């Protein structure tokens, strides 16, 4: 009760600063304290608030963003990419790191939208940046980047575990079904027809990227120059002994194909050809897609010629490009189609009644201008012979 201290009049409005009767200044209004949560009034107040739905999923996903295994896999990918900052650990370069982090944020936003959970950090992302093909693109890139991450460290374990979580979760969510992209691919298609050339060549090229391509700081066993004649120093050929292992290749750093500039990009492009030849034959594809393997072949050939050395890696990579180039030429000309028996959904052949001997009855067919059996027409009356004359 808000009462005047001068005349004792109870104010009609507790927030009035002056008394309505005597005009004296009213005491400061203090609202009543809220009842505690454990008290009788606090329980009713707590019931009136919108209750947050309780989580009933797996315990290991309780504190994961959107309670999604995909989000956990993306977190492991980000950790592996941050570790690649260290010079001693493998990486895919700043470009592909940026691509994976950006698409990872979009994937987490899509998982929040799918689970119908609000998050102000990703709610601002528009729907047009979260298409149905985003899970497939991210999963394909994660699988392709597994090879550049392979080394003896904790980094490939993080990337492999994250990729397994993403592929396992998205296969059940977005890869299968009527709108899924997983149904468009058949791994067995890569081993049929002329596509086996591309599969074998790409396998050799990917294996060659693990070998030595370049040696930084290599000391060659070349010629020495030391001779004094007529007061001048003159160079002569002095070969070093073959057994000079004390200073030979001291401090040299062996670089694999993945450690060269654009090495990861070439590897991802070759993996793209693998995904292309795994498409089912009945899947419709644009005309320009036939020339994609040829473009990738030209990029890979130019890259290996720039980095060509007398090492096992580049020579092996160049040998693997030969069958890939043959397949690219056949694919551009449209001559790599699978035979009819390799199609997964071959339409049934038309039935040949002439060879089976069970011709359908003639009454089952209706010729043009012929009435149905139910519409019987009476025979016309015979004409009179006299009227014929």
MOLINSUL-V774065 format. One record per pair of residues at least 12 apart in sequence whose ideal C-beta (glycine too) atoms are under 10 Angstrom apart, sorted by the first residue. I is the first residue (numbers start at 1). J is the second residue. D is the distance in whole Angstrom. If there is no record, write none. Layout:
BEGIN
i: (I:I)
j: (J:J)
d: (D:D)
END
This chain:
BEGIN
i: (1:2:2:2:2:2:2:2:2:3:3:3:4:4:4:4:4:4:4:4:4:4:4:5:5:5:5:5:6:6:6:6:6:6:6:7:7:7:7:7:7:8:8:9:9:9:9:11:11:11:13:13:14:14:14:14:15:15:16:17:53:55:57:60:64:65:65:65:65:65:65:65:65:65:66:66:66:66:66:66:66:66:66:66:66:66:66:67:67:67:67:68:68:68:68:68:68:68:68:68:68:68:68:68:69:69:69:69:69:69:69:69:69:69:69:70:70:70:70:70:70:70:70:70:70:70:70:70:70:70:70:70:70:71:71:71:71:71:71:71:71:71:71:72:72:72:72:72:73:73:73:73:73:73:73:73:73:73:73:73:73:73:73:73:73:74:74:74:74:74:74:74:74:74:74:74:74:74:74:75:75:75:75:75:76:76:76:76:76:76:76:76:76:76:77:77:77:77:77:77:77:77:77:77:77:77:77:77:77:77:77:77:78:78:78:78:78:78:78:79:79:79:79:79:80:80:80:80:80:80:80:80:80:80:80:80:80:80:80:80:81:81:81:81:81:81:81:81:81:81:81:82:82:82:82:83:83:83:83:83:83:84:84:84:84:84:85:86:86:88:88:89:89:89:89:89:89:90:90:90:90:90:90:90:90:90:90:90:90:90:91:91:91:91:91:91:91:92:92:92:92:92:92:92:92:92:92:92:92:92:93:93:93:93:93:93:93:95:95:95:96:96:96:96:96:96:96:97:97:99:99:99:99:99:100:100:100:100:100:102:103:103:103:103:103:103:103:104:104:104:104:104:105:105:105:105:106:106:106:106:106:106:106:106:106:107:107:107:107:107:107:107:107:108:108:108:109:109:109:109:109:109:109:109:109:109:110:110:110:110:110:110:110:110:110:110:110:110:111:111:111:111:111:112:112:113:113:113:114:114:114:114:132:132:132:132:133:133:133:134:134:135:135:135:135:135:135:135:135:135:135:135:136:136:136:136:136:136:136:136:136:136:137:138:138:138:138:139:139:139:139:139:139:139:139:139:139:139:140:140:140:140:140:140:140:141:141:141:142:142:142:142:142:142:142:142:142:143:143:143:143:143:143:143:144:144:144:144:144:144:144:144:144:144:145:145:145:145:145:145:146:146:146:146:146:147:147:147:147:147:147:147:147:147:147:148:148:148:148:148:148:148:148:148:149:149:149:150:150:151:151:167:170:183:183:184:184:184:184:184:184:184:184:185:185:185:185:185:185:185:186:186:186:186:186:186:186:187:187:187:187:188:188:188:188:189:189:189:189:189:189:189:189:189:189:190:190:190:190:190:190:190:190:191:191:192:192:192:192:192:192:193:193:193:193:193:193:193:193:193:193:194:194:194:194:194:194:194:194:194:194:195:195:195:195:195:195:195:195:195:195:195:196:196:196:197:197:197:197:197:197:197:197:197:197:198:198:198:198:198:198:198:198:198:198:198:198:198:198:198:198:199:199:199:199:199:199:199:200:200:200:200:201:201:201:201:201:201:201:201:201:201:201:201:201:201:202:202:202:202:202:202:202:202:202:202:202:202:202:202:203:203:203:203:204:204:204:204:204:204:204:204:204:205:205:205:205:205:205:205:205:205:205:205:205:205:205:205:206:206:206:206:206:206:206:206:206:207:207:207:207:207:208:208:208:208:208:208:208:208:208:208:208:208:208:208:209:209:209:209:209:209:209:209:209:209:209:209:209:209:209:210:210:210:210:210:211:211:211:211:211:211:211:211:211:211:212:212:212:212:212:212:212:212:212:212:213:213:213:213:213:213:213:213:213:213:213:213:213:213:213:213:213:213:213:214:214:214:214:214:214:214:214:214:214:214:214:215:215:215:215:215:215:215:216:216:216:216:216:216:217:217:217:217:217:218:218:218:218:218:218:218:219:219:219:219:219:219:219:219:220:220:220:221:221:221:221:221:221:221:222:222:222:222:223:223:223:223:223:223:224:224:224:224:224:225:225:226:254:254:255:255:255:256:257:257:257:257:257:257:257:257:260:260:260:260:260:260:261:261:261:262:262:262:262:262:262:263:263:265:265:265:266:266:266:266:266:266:266:266:267:268:269:269:269:269:269:269:269:269:270:270:270:270:270:270:270:270:270:271:272:272:272:273:273:273:273:273:273:273:273:273:276:276:276:276:276:276:277:277:277:277:280:280:280:280:281:281:281:281:281:281:281:281:281:282:282:282:282:282:287:289:290:290:290:290:290:290:291:291:291:292:292:292:293:293:293:293:293:293:293:293:293:294:294:294:294:294:294:294:295:295:296:296:297:297:297:297:297:297:297:297:297:298:298:300:300:300:300:300:300:301:301:301:301:301:303:304:304:304:304:305)
j: (14:14:15:16:26:27:28:29:30:19:26:27:16:18:19:20:21:22:23:24:25:26:27:19:24:25:26:27:19:21:22:23:24:25:26:19:20:21:22:23:24:21:22:21:22:24:26:26:27:29:26:29:26:29:30:31:29:31:29:29:117:67:115:72:111:108:109:111:112:115:117:119:121:122:107:108:109:110:111:112:113:114:115:116:117:119:122:111:112:115:117:107:108:110:111:112:114:115:117:165:166:169:170:173:111:162:164:165:166:167:168:169:170:172:173:104:107:108:110:111:114:135:138:139:162:165:166:167:168:169:170:173:174:104:107:108:110:111:112:115:165:166:169:161:162:165:166:169:104:107:138:139:142:158:159:161:162:163:164:165:166:167:168:169:170:100:101:103:104:105:106:107:108:111:138:142:162:165:166:104:108:158:162:165:157:158:159:160:161:162:163:164:165:166:97:100:101:103:104:107:138:141:142:145:149:158:159:161:162:163:165:166:97:100:101:104:105:158:162:154:155:158:159:162:92:97:100:145:149:153:154:155:156:157:158:159:160:161:162:163:96:97:98:100:101:104:145:149:155:158:159:97:101:155:158:149:153:154:155:158:159:97:148:149:155:159:97:153:155:151:153:149:151:153:154:155:156:147:148:149:150:151:153:155:156:159:256:258:259:264:145:148:149:155:258:259:264:141:144:145:147:148:149:159:258:263:264:265:267:268:148:258:261:262:263:264:265:262:264:265:141:144:145:148:264:265:268:145:264:137:138:141:145:268:138:141:142:145:159:129:129:134:135:137:138:141:142:138:141:142:162:166:121:122:125:129:122:125:129:130:131:134:135:137:138:130:134:135:137:138:139:166:170:121:122:125:121:122:123:124:125:126:127:129:130:134:122:125:127:129:130:131:132:134:135:138:173:174:130:135:169:170:173:125:130:125:127:130:130:135:173:174:174:179:180:181:174:179:181:170:174:166:167:169:170:171:173:174:175:180:181:182:170:171:174:175:180:181:182:184:185:275:181:163:166:167:170:163:166:167:168:169:170:171:174:175:181:182:167:181:268:271:272:274:275:163:268:271:159:160:162:163:164:165:166:167:170:163:164:166:167:271:274:275:163:264:267:268:269:270:271:272:274:275:159:163:264:267:268:271:159:160:163:164:271:206:207:209:210:258:264:267:268:270:271:209:256:257:258:259:263:264:267:268:163:258:264:210:258:256:258:182:182:280:283:275:278:279:280:282:283:284:285:275:276:277:278:279:280:283:278:279:280:281:283:342:344:199:274:277:278:278:280:342:344:277:278:279:280:281:283:338:342:343:344:202:273:274:275:276:277:278:279:277:278:277:281:338:339:341:342:277:281:327:330:335:336:337:338:339:342:277:323:326:327:330:331:335:336:337:338:273:274:276:277:278:279:327:330:331:336:338:277:323:327:277:322:323:324:325:326:327:328:330:336:270:273:274:276:277:293:297:323:324:325:326:327:328:330:331:336:273:274:277:278:323:324:327:320:323:324:327:270:273:297:317:319:320:321:322:323:324:325:326:327:328:267:270:271:272:273:274:277:296:300:320:321:323:324:327:270:274:320:323:316:317:318:319:320:321:322:323:324:257:266:267:270:273:300:304:316:317:318:319:320:321:323:324:257:258:266:267:270:271:274:317:320:257:313:316:317:320:256:257:304:311:312:313:314:315:316:317:318:319:320:321:256:257:258:259:260:263:264:266:267:270:313:314:316:317:320:256:257:258:313:316:254:256:257:311:312:313:314:315:316:317:254:255:256:257:259:309:311:312:313:314:254:255:256:257:258:259:260:263:304:307:308:309:311:312:313:314:315:316:317:253:254:255:256:257:259:260:307:309:311:313:314:249:252:253:254:255:309:311:251:252:253:254:255:259:249:250:251:252:253:248:249:250:251:252:253:254:240:244:247:248:249:250:251:252:240:248:249:239:240:241:242:244:248:249:237:238:239:240:235:236:237:238:239:240:236:237:238:239:240:237:238:238:311:313:307:311:313:313:303:304:307:311:313:314:316:317:303:304:306:307:313:314:303:306:307:299:300:302:303:306:307:303:307:299:300:303:296:299:300:302:303:304:307:317:300:296:292:293:295:296:297:299:300:303:293:296:297:299:300:317:320:321:324:296:292:293:296:292:293:296:297:300:324:327:328:331:289:290:292:293:296:331:293:327:331:336:338:343:344:345:337:338:339:340:342:343:344:345:346:343:344:345:346:347:334:331:328:331:332:333:334:336:328:331:332:328:331:332:324:325:327:328:329:330:331:332:336:324:325:327:328:329:331:332:328:332:324:328:321:324:325:326:327:328:329:331:332:325:328:317:318:320:321:324:325:317:318:321:324:325:317:317:318:320:321:318)
d: (8:4:8:8:7:8:10:6:9:9:8:8:9:9:4:8:7:7:10:6:9:6:8:9:7:9:8:6:7:9:5:9:4:9:9:6:10:5:5:10:7:9:10:5:7:9:10:6:10:9:10:9:9:5:9:9:5:10:8:9:9:7:10:8:10:6:10:7:7:10:9:8:9:9:10:7:9:9:4:5:9:8:5:10:6:8:9:9:10:7:8:9:8:9:4:8:8:7:10:9:10:7:10:9:9:10:9:5:8:10:7:4:9:10:10:9:6:8:9:6:9:8:9:9:9:7:5:9:9:5:6:8:9:9:8:5:10:5:9:10:9:9:9:9:8:6:9:9:9:9:10:10:8:10:10:7:4:7:7:3:4:8:9:7:9:9:9:9:4:8:10:6:6:9:8:9:7:9:7:9:9:9:7:10:9:5:7:9:6:3:8:10:7:9:10:6:8:10:6:10:9:10:7:9:10:8:6:9:4:8:10:8:9:8:6:6:9:9:9:9:9:5:9:8:10:10:9:9:7:10:9:5:8:9:4:4:9:9:7:10:9:5:9:6:7:9:9:10:9:9:9:9:9:10:10:10:8:8:5:7:10:7:9:8:7:10:9:9:9:9:8:9:7:6:9:5:10:10:6:6:7:5:8:6:8:9:9:7:8:10:10:7:8:9:9:9:8:10:9:5:10:5:8:10:8:9:4:9:9:8:9:10:8:8:8:6:8:9:9:8:8:9:7:9:6:7:7:10:10:10:10:7:10:10:8:6:8:7:10:10:10:7:10:7:5:7:9:7:10:9:10:9:9:7:8:10:9:7:6:6:9:6:10:10:8:9:7:7:10:5:9:8:9:9:6:10:9:4:8:9:5:10:10:8:6:10:9:9:9:9:5:9:9:6:7:9:10:9:10:9:9:10:9:9:10:9:8:7:9:10:7:9:7:6:8:8:9:10:6:10:8:8:10:9:4:9:7:4:7:9:8:10:8:10:7:7:8:4:7:9:9:10:9:10:7:10:8:8:6:5:10:9:6:8:9:8:9:9:10:9:9:8:8:10:6:10:7:9:8:10:7:4:9:10:6:7:10:6:10:9:7:8:10:9:10:9:7:5:9:9:4:8:9:9:7:8:7:8:7:9:6:6:6:10:10:6:10:7:8:7:9:6:9:10:8:8:9:9:5:9:7:5:6:9:9:9:10:8:9:10:9:10:9:8:9:10:9:6:6:9:5:10:10:7:10:10:5:6:7:9:6:8:5:9:9:10:7:10:9:10:6:8:10:9:9:6:5:7:6:7:10:7:8:10:9:9:10:7:9:9:5:5:10:9:10:9:9:5:8:10:5:9:10:10:9:10:6:8:5:7:7:9:9:8:6:5:8:8:5:9:9:10:10:9:4:9:10:7:9:9:6:8:9:9:9:10:9:4:7:9:6:5:10:8:9:9:6:8:9:6:7:10:7:5:9:8:4:8:9:8:9:9:7:7:9:9:9:9:8:6:9:10:9:9:10:10:9:5:6:7:4:4:8:8:7:10:10:5:8:10:6:6:9:10:10:7:9:9:6:9:10:9:8:10:6:8:10:7:3:9:9:8:9:9:8:8:6:10:7:9:8:5:9:9:4:6:10:7:9:10:10:7:7:8:9:9:8:10:9:7:9:8:9:6:9:10:8:5:7:8:4:4:8:8:6:10:6:3:5:9:9:6:9:8:6:9:7:10:9:7:10:6:7:8:8:10:9:7:7:7:5:4:9:9:6:9:5:7:6:9:10:9:5:7:6:9:9:6:6:5:9:8:6:8:9:6:9:6:6:9:4:6:10:10:8:9:8:5:9:9:8:7:7:6:7:8:9:7:5:7:5:7:8:8:9:6:4:8:6:10:8:8:5:5:6:9:6:10:9:5:9:9:10:9:6:6:6:7:8:7:9:9:9:8:5:8:7:7:7:10:9:10:8:7:8:8:5:6:7:8:8:8:4:8:7:8:7:6:9:10:9:10:9:7:9:9:8:10:5:8:10:7:8:10:9:6:9:10:9:9:8:9:10:10:6:9:9:8:9:8:10:8:9:7:5:10:5:8:10:9:9:10:9:10:9:5:9:6:7:10:10:7:9:10:7:10:9:9:8:10:8:9:7:8:5:6:8:10:7:8:8:9:7:10:7:7:9:8:8:8:8:8:10:8:6:8:7:5:10:10:7:5:7:9:10:7:7:6:9:10:10:9:9:6:5:8:7:9:9:8:5:9:9:9:7:9:7:4:9:9:5:7:9:10:8:10:4:7:8:5:9:10:8:8:7:6:5:10:9:5:9:10:10:9:9:8:10:9:6:8:9:10:8:6:9:8:9:5:6:10:7:8)
END
